Amino acid sequence: MLITKESQEALVQNYIKRGYSTDQNIGFIDGVEKAMELIERIYNPKQFYLFAGDDYYPSGGGRDFRGAYSSVEEAMKAHPKDKFQYDGGWANIFDTKTNKTVKYFYHGKWKNK
């Protein structure tokens, strides 16, 4: 969620009338935008988690976590196949809404769970 240009201009004009400098206003608006981005991430978390590693010696649990994504396709594209040995290692995509693994990668191919 971003603050529109019109809203920013209105805020700046309001604060200038109160005696604040333009730089102070810009800093305030930047801070509000960062806070809104954080709120968006907290209340709209990514649904699909990618876990991946080499076929041997998995790190285990959270250490195999590679990232959170909005779609299965996005998570599949993010799997760093060239980073892992033996046909790209392994990967699981976990759906946080259904609490199930929806895709897995093994021997160089994605498969439905």
C-alpha positions, 0 to 999 in steps of 0.5 A, a space after each residue: 500500500 503506497 501513499 499517492 502523490 496527491 496525498 503526499 503533496 497535501 501532507 507536505 503542504 499541511 506540515 509546511 504551514 505548521 513550520 516544518 521543512 520540506 526535508 522533514 516532511 519527505 522523511 516523515 512520508 518515507 517513514 510512513 511508506 515503509 511502515 505501510 509496506 511492513 503492515 502489508 507484509 504482516 497482514 498479507 504473508 506469502 502463501 507458498 514456502 520453498 524448502 530445498 537442498 542437496 540430495 545428501 546431508 539436508 540442513 534440516 528444518 528452517 535451515 532448508 528454507 529458501 523463501 516465501 512466495 505468492 504463487 507455486 509458479 514463483 516458488 518453482 522459478 526460485 528453486 536454484 537447481 544449478 546450486 545443488 548437485 545431483 540433478 538439482 537436489 530436492 525441493 518442496 513447496 509447502 502451502 501455508 493455507 492448506 498445511 500441505 506440500 503441493 509440489 516436490 522436485 527430485 531428479 531434475 523434475 517437478 511433481 505434484 504431491 
